C-alpha cells in the first residue's frame, strides 16, 4: 500500500519510466502506445430502512484517479509489451457513524474510512500472430470471472491470461489467478467462495467441517464462437481449488425484425459443484429477451436456481454472470425464482445524443428464510433500479459523463435498502 503522497508520486512516475526502457525502443512499441487518465468522482449513500438497523445510513464521497497505459508490441515474430495501471482514491467526506457495513468506496482505518489508498499494477504481454499472453495484474471480464468496476476504483487480480483468435469467429480464453485485490483495498489477498459460511444462510452454501474459505488457485478455460451471423455461443469451465467447479453455457441471438427493430435473446445456464471442501450443488438458468425499436428497449428476464445450494462464484467484488444480477442483489439464493422487467431509452432517437435512461424491477421468491421467528418460511425480495446518464457531446465539457443510479431493495430476511450513487467521470487522453 502506498501511504504517502511522495510514494504515490514515485509509483505513478514509474509508469512513464517503464515505457522508456532503451532495450525496447522499437517504433511499433511506442507508436501504438495508448495512455489515459480517468478522473472519477463518486458519491455513495445507502439508507438502511429495516427495523432495528445497526446503522441508519452509510455515506461516502471520494475522488478517484485511474491511470491506464497500454504499450504497443516490439517488432518481430513474437512481440513484447507492457501495460500498467495506477490507481489512487482520496476521501472527500465520510465519518460520524456513516462508515461501515461493508467496504463501498474506501478501505477502513479503524472505525472510519482511510484518507486515501493506492495501487500500482504492471502486466507483461507477448503477442504471436492473433494470440496474446498477459501475466501480472489482470482485470478479467468473461462468464467465469468478471472483476467489478462499479465503485470508485476497479477490482483487480494477479494472474495470467491467454487469448487466441487464430480461427475466424472463434475466441479461446484461458486464465489463472492466485490473488484478488478488492475495489476498496490495496491488498492482494487469497480468494474465497462468495456466500460460504459455517452456519445457515439463504444461499445454503456451507464449508466442510473445519475447512477455510480460502484458495490461491483459480483457473478457467473457455471458448466463444460465432455460430451464425446473428448467433454466438460460449462455454466456460472454471474451478476455485478445493471450493467449487463450474460449467457455464451462453447463447446470444439477435433477430432483425424490421426497420430499426430487433429482438435479442440471451440464454445462460451454469452447473456448479463442490471441489472437496464445500457443499456446492447448483443449476442456474437465466433468460433475457429484449425488443428494441426507435431508441426504446423492452426486456423481460427469468432466472431459476435449483439444486442443494444457491449459485457459486468468486467472492471479493467479482460480478456473477447472471441475468438478474443488478445494482444490489443477485437473486441467486437456494431454489430462488426471479423475474425482471426492464425498460431503456436512448434520447439520441429524439435528437439528444449522450442522454440515456434505464429502469427495471426484479422480484424473487421460493427460497427459505433462515433467521428470525419465521425461519423456514418462504423468502421473498424485490429490487427497483433507475439509471440516468449524460455524456457531454461538445464544448469545454466534451466527454464529461454524469450518472445517477438509484435503487430500492426490500426483503423479509435481511437489510432493506434505499441507495443513491452519483458518479462524475472524465477521461483525458495522454498518448
N, C-alpha and C positions, 0 to 999 in steps of 0.2 A: 504493500500500500504506500503510495506517495503522499506523505502527510504535509509537506511544506510547499509554499509557492515556488521556492528555488528548485526543489526536487522535481516538481511538476514541469517547470520550465525546461530543465535539463532533459527530462524524458520526452517532451514534445519536440524539442530541438533535435533529439536523436533521430526522429522520423526523417528529417531532411538529410541528416548526415548518412543515414542508412542508404539513401539513394545516390550518394556521391562516392561510392567505393570505386576507386580508379580501375581495379581489375575487371569491373563490369561495364566499363564505359564503351558501350556499343550503341549505335544510333537507334535501333528499334526499342531498346530498353528505355531510353529517355523520351523518344518521340511519342511513344504510346502510353507514357505515364499519365495518370489522372489523379487529381487530388482535390478534395473539397472540405470545407468546414461548415458543419451544421450547427446553428445556434437554436437550441430547443428550450423554450420557457414553459414550465409545466406547473399548473395549479391543480391540486387534488383535494377533494372534500368528500368524506364518507360519513354519513349521518346514521348512527345506529338507532333503530326505531323499536326494537323489541323490548318488552317489559323486563326490568332488572338488568339492563345492559351494563356491563362493567365500565364502559366508556361511552360518553354521549356522542362524540364525533372524533374523527381523525382528519387532520388538516395539515397539508404541507405545500410549500411553494419553493421551487428551486429552478436554477438555471443550469442547463447542460451544454457542454461543448463537445462535439463529436468530429474529430479529425480523421478522415479516411484517405489513405494513399494506396493506389494500385499501380504498380510499375508495369511496363511492357516486358517483353522477353528478350534475352540476348539472342543473337543470330546463331544459326546452326541447326543441325538435325534435331537436337534437344535444346530448347530454350529455357533459360532460368530467369527467375524474377523474385521479387519480394513485395508483399503487401504489409501495411501497417494500419493500426487503428489506435488512436489516442483518445481517451475519454476522461472528462472532468465534470463533476457535479458539485454545485455550490448551493448551500442552503440560503434561501432568502427569508423564509419565515416558517417556524414550526416550534412547538413547545407549549407550555402552560396546560399540560394534560391532553394535548392534541396529537401526541405521537404514541404509536403502539399498535397492538393488534395486527402485527404482520408488517413487513417492510413494503413500502409503496414506492417512494421516490429516493429515500436516503437511508443509509445504514444507521444502526443505533450506536449511541455513545452513552452508555449507562441507561438512564431513563429518558433520554431525549435523542433527537436526531443529530448526527455528526454535522459539523460545519461544512465539510467538503469530503470528497473521495475521488479517486482517480485510478486509471488503469491504462497500461500500455501493452498492446499485443502485436506480435510480429508473426508473419506467415511466409515461409519459404515455398516456392512453387516451381514446377517444371512442366514443360509442355512438349509433347511429341505428337505431331500430326493433329488430330482432334481429341487428344486425351490429355487431361490436366491433373496433376497430383499436387495437393497442397498439404503442408504439415505445419502445425503450430496453432495459432489462435483461430478458431472457427466460429462461424455463425450459420448453423445448419438451417435449412428450410425444406423439408420433404415430409411425406406421410409418416415416416418413422420417428423423426425428431425435428422440432421447429423451435429455435430459441426465440423467446419473447422479445419484442421491441415495442411494447405498449406502455412504457413508462418513460422516465427521464433519460435513462441510458439502456442500451440493449443488453440482454444476457448473452454470454459467450461460453465457449467450451475449448478445452485443449485436446487436440487430436489430429486426425488426418482424414483426407477425403480425395477419392479418385473418381473423376467424372469422364466418361468416354462417349463420344458421338461419332465414332468411326463409321457406323452403318446409318444410312439415311433414315430418319424417322425414329431411330432407337437411341435412347439415352440410358447408359449404365451408370449406376451411382453406388459406390462402396465407401463406407466410413467407419471410423473408430474414434472413441473419446475415452479419456480417463479422469477428467476433471471438469467441473461445472463452475462457472463464475456467474452468480446471480445478478440481476439487473440493479439491485441496491446493495452491491458488495464489491470489494476489491480482492476478495479471497477466492482462490481456486480450490474447490473442495471436492471430495469424492461424491459420487452420485447416489440418488435414492429413488425409491418407488413411491410415486405420488399416492397419498391416501392410506398407506400401510400403517397400521397401529397394532398395539398389543391387545387392545380391547375392542368392543363392538363399535361399529360405525356404519353409516348409511351406505358406504361403498362395499362393506363386507370383506375388505382385504386385510388379512392378518399375517403376521410373520410366524414361522415355525418356532417352537419353543426355544427361547434364548437367542434366536438369530438377530443380527443387527441390520438395520435398514441402510446398508452402505455397500457400495460397489465401485471399483475403479476400472471396470471393463464394460463398456457399452459398444456394440458393433451393429452395423446394418448393411444390407445389400439389397438393391432394388433396380428395377428396370421400368422405363416409361416408353411406350411405343404408340406411334400414330397409326392406328389400325385402318382408318379411312380418313378422308378429308375432314370430316366433322366428328370423328370418334377417336378418343385417346384412352388407352388403358394403362394401368400401372400395377405393379406388385412389389411389395417391400417386406423383407424379413428382418426382424430386429431382436436383439437379446441384451438384457441387462443381467450380467453374470450373477447367478445364484437367486435372482429375484423373479424375473419373468422373461418369456419369449413370445413373439407376436408375428402373425402373418396378416398383412393388410392388402386389400384389393380396392381398386378405384376405377370407375368408368365415367367418362365425361363426354356427353354428346350434345352438340349444338345444331339444331334444325332450323334453317331459314324457312319461314313460312309466308313470306310476302315482303313487300317494300318496307324496309326499316323495321321488320318484325323477326323475332327468333324465339325459340323455345329451347332452353338449356336444361339438361338432366344430369345430375351429379349423384352417382350411386357409390356408397362406401360400405365395406364390410371388413371387420378385423376379428381374428380369432387369437385370444391371449391365453396363455397357460403358465403355470408356475415353472421355475427353474431350480427347484430344490429347497428353497427357504421361505416360501410363501404358499398361500392357498389360491393364487390367481387362477380363475377359470371363468372366462367371459367371451361372449359372442356379441359384437356390436354391429348393428345395421343402421345405416343412415341414408336418406334420400332427400334431395332438394331439387325442386322443379321451378324454373324461373321463366316467366313470359315477359319479353321486353318489346316495347313499341314507343317510338317518338319520345325518348327520354325517360319514359316510365318503365319500371320493372316491378313485377308482382311475383313473389315467391312463396311457395308452400314447402315446409320441411317436416320430416318424420324421423324419429330416432328411437331405437329399441335396444335395451340391454337384456341379455339373458345369460344363464349360467349361474354358478355359485357365487360370483362376485361382480362388482362393477368393473368399469373399463380400467385397464392398466396402462400407465405411461410414466415417463421420467418426471421426477419432481424437480424443484429448483427453477421455476419460471420457464418451463417448456410447455408450448401450446399443443394440446391434443388435436389430432386430425379427425374432428367430429363436426357434423353439420350443425349441431346445436351447442357448440362451444361459443359462448358470446362474451359480453363485457365482464360479467361477474361469475356466472355459473357454467358448468359443462353438461349438466343434466345426464350424468353418467353413473348414477347410483345403481346398486344391485336391482335388477328387474325393472328399472325405470323405463317408462314410455313417455315420450315428449313430442310436442307438435310446435311448429313455428309458422307464423305468418309474417311476411316481410314486404315492405314497400320502399323503393328507391326512386329518386327523381334527379336527373341531371339537367340543371337550368340552362345549359348550353342550347337545349332544344327550343327555348324561348328567347334566345339571344343574350343570355347572361353566362358566358363561359367562366368556369372556375368555381361556380357555386353548386354544391351538391347537398342532398338531403336523404337521410335514411331513418326509417323507424321499423321496429319489429317487436313481436310479442311471442314469448315462448312459455308453454305450460307443461309441467311434468307431474306424473303420479305413478302409483302402482309399486312403490318401494316401501320398505319397512322403516318406521321410526325406531330409534334405538335409545332414546333418552327421555326422561320426564315421566309423568304419570301415565301418558298414553303410549309408552314404548310397546312396539309390536303392532300398532295400528298403521293404517296406510299413510305414507308420507306424501306430501304434496308441495309443489313450489311453482312459482312463476316469475318471470322477469320481463321488463319492458325497457327497450333501448331507443334512444334518439340521438342521431349524429347530424350536425350541421357544419359544413366546412366551406371555406372560400379561399382560393388562391388568387392573389392579385395578378392581373394579366399584363399590365403595362405601368409605366411611370416609375418613380423612385422606389416604390414598394413592390415592383415586379417580382414574382415568385415567393413572396411572403405568404405563408399559409396560416390560417386561423381556424381552429377546430374546437367545437364544444360538444362534449359527449355526456349524455345524461342517462342514468339507469335507476330503475326501481326494482328491488328484489324482495319477494316475500315467500315464506315457507312456514311449516308447522313443526320444524325440528331444530332450528338454529337461529342465526342472525337475520334480522330484517334490515335492509339497507336502502338508503337513498344516496346516490352518488353523482357528483359532477366533476368533470375534468375539463380544463381549458388549456389547450396546447397552442402555442405560437411558435412557429419554426421558420427558419430562413437559412438556405444553403448558399454558401459563397464558393464559386468555383475558384480554385487556386492554380490549377495547371490544366 
